């Protein structure tokens, strides 16, 4: 049950992946990156693509590192240059706007070696240079890695950290999920719960219905099939009434 749910969640946020470093002279640099600004449902979007993979950032996001890009892309038609700053590195872009929040161009990404060293110290060193760009796009941070570890769901690798950041699996979310009804010790279980919309209130409703020490697979399966705490209580009463 859990594996297809994680796959479905991954479809929501396509991260930059499977790309080798673009510069033999500087292994920290990736080039051949394209950007496109376009309208979104609620806020304009900045789409970044590399070798067939792409990911989008909402320009309505409150992320501090997006402020300069939001201002530059919101300008009038003409040449434009902007940067997106993050712990993982810097995405420097230039191109042309056809009007405010619409246009495109190219970028280069430079990883931060200090961030890479911090990941390595935690056993989260990325296998691909493009993972660093993915971390910038989804706002994966050292604070998130440490917070998840402190919450009892340590990321095993950089992919775990990227997925958790992409789906906004925060330490607070993990702590809210934990109850007598749910045994939660793996970050991919927390990711699967978030992908299916499982929250602390849902888990507590299962506890109120008498469930104890369920696995994440159990909880995800119950959520996917529409079982609620209220339904479980009603069924328990019905069964009890027949005895």
Secondary structure, 3 states (H helix, E strand, C coil): CHHHHHHHHHHHCCCCCCCCCCCCCCCCEEEEEEEEEECCCCCCEEEEEECCEEEEEECCCCCHHHHHHHHHHCCCCEEEEEEEEECCEEEEEEEEEEECCEEEEEEEEEECHHHHHHHHHCCCCCCCHHHHHHHHHHCCCHHHHHHHHHCCCCCCCHHHHHHHHHCCCCHHHHHHHCECCECCCCHHHHHHHHHCCCCHHHHHHHHHCCCCCECHHHHHHHHHCCCCHHHHHHHHHHHHHHC
